[in-house]
Amino acid sequence: MADTSKNNCSTIASQECIDKIRAKLNAKQAQHVIQTRSMTVKSRSTKKSSKQVAPIAAHQAKSPPSIKGKVPTSTTDSTNVEVLTVLGKTVHMVDPDRKVFVIDLLSPEKCDEIRMMADNHTRNAKKDAEVWRTLYTYTKMDLPVVEVKDMVSNYTDNILHDVKKIVGVIFGMRREAMRLRPRSWKEPHLLLYQVLDGKPHHTGIEMHYDGCDVTWQAMLTRQDEYEGGGTYFRSLRKTIRLKQGQVLVHPGELYHKGIDITYGVRCLLICFTDGMNPKILDDSRQEDDDPKYETNVLVCG
């Protein structure tokens, strides 16, 4: 029998949830200001200036294979990321060699429209129908967009087309990129994580590789609707945390994991595509990884 308890899920966080997260963010910012002032006072009494230390941290953040010593534990400065304009869209080149990049693609309004369409679909489902599926793992919930009326024609077909054109430019394979197709009828799919009181927790996903040619994921949720989260890449030794409307693109062979959210709701639109061999394999090794690298967070833009 279908698990219909998941049919009361929403891709949009409640105002109560948002208020709690904003209160925590405000408290963290206030604490950061206090710590910054304290560090400023201390720096005046030492011979070593902060200017001498900064280049080392920046080098560690952008050169994972040669990281030595202390593991970065704070947000990476996005100014170290090359920013391009491709077909009128801003593209952040997280790793030019491995072709990992972030596109500023969707407006907040479009993201919210997609989420509201999914929520309407969930509310209108039959009582015994299973809308959101857990399938292979209980750490996340999936919904193929083809099951949501008009979502493919109104939204995801256009998103896929725009992503393919930009992929063609970045990879230097324009003709090949236009051959990219969703690998099955289940693609694209909506992915939902939630940690809310009184509801089953679906937090993240373990280390894996997608096995397709190119993967893209669009962030539909605002950053004040959840805590934690992000996509960690073992070969990059960093976690990429998207803003609403941004699309993360990467070769499907790269090992990555969905960092657990600790509270709230996080919803993405994801697509596994085949038809263009990016000729990029993962050069990382499991034994060289360290959970501390997951705290090396990059936010683009």
C-alpha positions as MATLAB code, in Angstrom:
seq = 'MADTSKNNCSTIASQECIDKIRAKLNAKQAQHVIQTRSMTVKSRSTKKSSKQVAPIAAHQAKSPPSIKGKVPTSTTDSTNVEVLTVLGKTVHMVDPDRKVFVIDLLSPEKCDEIRMMADNHTRNAKKDAEVWRTLYTYTKMDLPVVEVKDMVSNYTDNILHDVKKIVGVIFGMRREAMRLRPRSWKEPHLLLYQVLDGKPHHTGIEMHYDGCDVTWQAMLTRQDEYEGGGTYFRSLRKTIRLKQGQVLVHPGELYHKGIDITYGVRCLLICFTDGMNPKILDDSRQEDDDPKYETNVLVCG';
ca = [
       0.000    0.000    0.000;
       1.262    3.486   -0.821;
       2.660    5.662    1.942;
       0.258    8.592    1.731;
       1.748   10.328    4.792;
       4.186   12.031    2.410;
       1.311   13.565    0.436;
       0.946   16.357    2.987;
       4.495   17.507    2.208;
       5.085   21.014    0.908;
       8.022   22.325   -1.104;
       7.547   25.729    0.550;
       8.545   26.293    4.170;
       5.958   27.704    6.539;
       6.328   31.227    7.877;
       6.959   29.811   11.337;
       9.852   27.761    9.968;
      11.291   30.786    8.117;
      11.011   32.972   11.230;
      12.959   30.421   13.283;
      15.722   30.199   10.690;
      15.951   33.988   10.316;
      16.209   34.376   14.085;
      19.113   31.916   14.161;
      20.813   33.685   11.231;
      20.474   37.046   12.960;
      21.968   35.592   16.140;
      24.900   34.115   14.178;
      25.518   37.437   12.427;
      25.521   39.276   15.731;
      27.979   36.749   17.171;
      30.143   37.108   14.050;
      30.302   40.884   14.533;
      31.410   40.408   18.140;
      34.075   37.877   17.143;
      35.301   40.112   14.306;
      35.729   43.064   16.640;
      37.560   40.874   19.128;
      39.902   39.558   16.424;
      40.567   43.097   15.212;
      41.693   44.122   18.675;
      43.938   41.070   18.981;
      45.463   41.601   15.524;
      46.715   45.025   16.558;
      48.837   43.428   19.254;
      50.558   40.875   17.038;
      53.307   41.321   14.463;
      51.683   38.987   11.920;
      49.107   40.822    9.801;
      45.923   39.269    8.441;
      47.140   40.128    4.917;
      49.899   37.530    5.241;
      47.456   34.791    6.239;
      44.676   35.421    3.694;
      46.531   34.208    0.557;
      47.211   30.839    2.214;
      43.539   30.210    2.959;
      42.571   31.243   -0.563;
      45.150   28.895   -2.076;
      43.867   26.003    0.029;
      40.311   26.648   -1.086;
      41.057   26.598   -4.800;
      43.751   23.894   -4.919;
      42.260   20.774   -3.261;
      44.942   18.239   -4.308;
      47.679   20.182   -2.480;
      45.799   21.052    0.719;
      48.122   20.740    3.681;
      47.720   21.519    7.330;
      44.495   22.945    8.702;
      41.305   22.141    6.793;
      39.239   25.210    5.838;
      36.159   25.513    8.057;
      34.442   28.629    6.741;
      32.728   29.947    3.645;
      35.073   30.188    0.664;
      35.476   33.616   -0.901;
      33.564   33.472   -4.192;
      35.781   36.243   -5.630;
      38.299   33.473   -6.409;
      35.806   31.972   -8.866;
      35.993   33.101  -12.493;
      32.720   34.679  -13.637;
      31.673   34.572  -17.292;
      28.726   35.860  -19.286;
      27.449   33.093  -21.546;
      24.444   33.678  -23.797;
      23.355   36.523  -21.549;
      23.590   34.499  -18.313;
      26.124   34.782  -15.491;
      28.193   31.616  -15.105;
      30.454   30.957  -12.095;
      33.296   28.582  -13.037;
      33.796   26.640   -9.800;
      36.311   24.284  -11.430;
      37.165   25.016  -15.081;
      39.143   21.790  -15.514;
      36.435   19.466  -14.196;
      33.703   21.612  -15.785;
      31.797   22.273  -12.577;
      29.911   25.551  -12.809;
      26.894   27.478  -11.525;
      24.463   29.400  -13.748;
      22.291   32.275  -12.558;
      19.329   31.079  -14.590;
      15.891   31.207  -12.967;
      14.008   34.106  -11.392;
      12.625   33.724   -7.846;
       9.136   34.028   -9.312;
       9.694   31.083  -11.657;
      11.110   28.960   -8.834;
       8.068   29.675   -6.675;
       5.696   28.923   -9.558;
       7.281   25.487  -10.012;
       6.996   24.759   -6.301;
       3.379   25.901   -6.112;
       2.540   23.728   -9.111;
       4.096   20.717   -7.337;
       2.219   21.482   -4.112;
      -1.093   21.790   -5.979;
      -0.396   18.444   -7.626;
       0.250   16.895   -4.198;
      -2.908   18.329   -2.642;
      -5.081   17.165   -5.543;
      -3.739   13.606   -5.569;
      -6.048   10.729   -4.767;
      -6.089    9.607   -1.169;
      -4.306    6.297   -1.810;
      -1.816    7.684   -4.350;
       1.900    7.962   -3.615;
       3.092   11.303   -4.965;
       6.525   11.739   -3.382;
       8.587    8.543   -3.510;
      11.554    7.468   -1.446;
      12.527    4.561   -3.753;
      16.126    3.502   -3.007;
      16.731    5.660    0.040;
      14.666    7.251    2.770;
      16.931   10.293    3.011;
      15.140   12.154    0.195;
      11.866   12.231   -1.752;
      11.451   12.254   -5.551;
       8.663   13.371   -7.894;
       9.032   13.003  -11.709;
       7.912   16.296  -13.268;
       6.115   14.471  -16.095;
       3.474   13.546  -13.514;
       2.755   17.215  -12.744;
       0.362   18.662  -15.303;
       1.936   21.276  -17.623;
       5.249   21.419  -15.743;
       7.258   19.957  -18.626;
       5.791   22.183  -21.336;
       5.660   25.344  -19.224;
       8.976   25.073  -17.396;
      11.385   22.151  -17.564;
      11.670   21.861  -21.362;
      12.822   25.488  -21.517;
      15.237   25.043  -18.616;
      16.772   21.960  -20.243;
      17.176   23.821  -23.542;
      18.912   26.789  -21.879;
      21.239   24.530  -19.894;
      22.229   22.538  -23.000;
      23.181   25.703  -24.894;
      25.383   26.930  -22.042;
      26.915   23.458  -21.564;
      27.844   23.507  -25.258;
      29.722   26.772  -24.871;
      31.517   25.824  -21.628;
      32.584   22.390  -22.890;
      33.348   23.661  -26.400;
      30.957   21.038  -27.757;
      27.939   23.008  -28.993;
      26.623   20.450  -31.464;
      27.134   17.509  -29.117;
      25.493   19.316  -26.183;
      22.246   19.767  -28.096;
      22.006   15.959  -28.237;
      21.726   15.744  -24.444;
      18.471   14.088  -23.420;
      16.969   13.058  -20.075;
      18.113    9.500  -19.443;
      14.600    8.208  -18.637;
      10.951    9.249  -18.389;
      11.569   10.070  -14.716;
      13.836   12.990  -15.662;
      13.815   15.760  -14.724;
      12.566   15.109  -11.194;
      11.880   17.214   -8.139;
      13.941   16.375   -5.073;
      12.677   17.265   -1.614;
      14.448   17.260    1.738;
      12.637   18.199    4.934;
      13.357   18.345    8.652;
      10.191   19.534   10.357;
       8.464   18.748   13.622;
       5.835   16.028   13.284;
       6.965   14.926    9.798;
       9.370   12.214    8.600;
      12.888   13.561    8.222;
      14.526   13.405    4.780;
      17.879   15.063    5.233;
      20.409   14.415    2.443;
      21.992   11.703    0.333;
      25.158    9.657    0.708;
      28.291    9.838   -1.470;
      27.600    8.594   -5.012;
      28.075    9.306   -8.697;
      25.194    9.682  -11.158;
      26.709    7.649  -14.006;
      25.197    9.894  -16.679;
      27.032   12.259  -19.026;
      25.971   15.580  -17.494;
      23.907   16.366  -14.391;
      22.228   19.656  -13.587;
      20.291   20.734  -10.532;
      18.271   23.922  -10.048;
      17.719   25.330   -6.576;
      14.059   26.244   -6.076;
      14.237   27.140   -2.382;
      15.306   30.380   -0.720;
      18.239   30.185    1.668;
      16.099   31.298    4.598;
      13.860   28.220    4.265;
      16.428   25.664    5.480;
      19.637   25.199    7.437;
      22.627   23.151    6.287;
      22.499   21.496    2.878;
      24.653   21.890   -0.206;
      26.388   19.570   -2.674;
      29.818   18.316   -1.617;
      32.282   17.157   -4.306;
      35.047   14.822   -3.216;
      37.402   15.871   -6.033;
      36.911   19.575   -5.255;
      37.004   19.142   -1.475;
      34.310   21.749   -1.124;
      30.551   22.085   -0.725;
      28.621   24.228   -3.200;
      25.575   25.916   -1.700;
      23.201   27.382   -4.274;
      21.023   30.453   -4.080;
      17.438   30.302   -5.314;
      17.358   30.215   -9.119;
      20.933   29.014   -9.567;
      21.707   25.847  -11.544;
      24.700   23.635  -10.720;
      26.130   21.671  -13.677;
      28.751   18.917  -13.486;
      29.872   15.721  -15.263;
      27.871   12.762  -13.988;
      30.993   10.767  -13.112;
      32.060   13.092  -10.285;
      31.492   11.721   -6.789;
      29.291   13.970   -4.653;
      26.812   13.902   -1.793;
      23.865   15.947   -0.565;
      24.873   17.495    2.754;
      22.208   16.971    5.401;
      19.852   19.815    6.164;
      19.283   20.264    9.887;
      15.981   22.128    9.722;
      13.434   23.369    7.203;
      12.630   22.476    3.576;
      15.012   22.227    0.594;
      13.665   21.545   -2.910;
      15.593   21.105   -6.163;
      14.869   20.293   -9.790;
      17.371   17.689  -11.020;
      18.057   16.109  -14.402;
      20.411   13.292  -15.454;
      21.233   13.649  -19.147;
      23.032   11.475  -21.726;
      24.135   12.072  -25.305;
      27.425   13.985  -24.951;
      30.542   12.374  -23.538;
      32.284   15.072  -21.437;
      35.427   12.893  -21.208;
      35.915   13.844  -17.572;
      36.441   11.180  -14.913;
      36.714   11.574  -11.158;
      40.350   11.646  -10.050;
      39.618   11.601   -6.305;
      40.203    8.720   -3.909;
      38.008    7.789   -0.979;
      40.987    7.312    1.324;
      42.124   10.907    0.710;
      38.783   12.377    1.772;
      38.022   13.964    5.132;
      34.573   14.943    6.519;
      36.062   18.288    7.521;
      36.342   19.257    3.866;
      32.547   19.401    3.748;
      32.703   22.594    5.826;
      34.614   24.342    3.017;
      31.465   25.995    1.619;
      31.267   28.008   -1.576;
      28.351   30.359   -2.310;
      28.504   31.969   -5.755;
      27.310   35.507   -6.375;
];
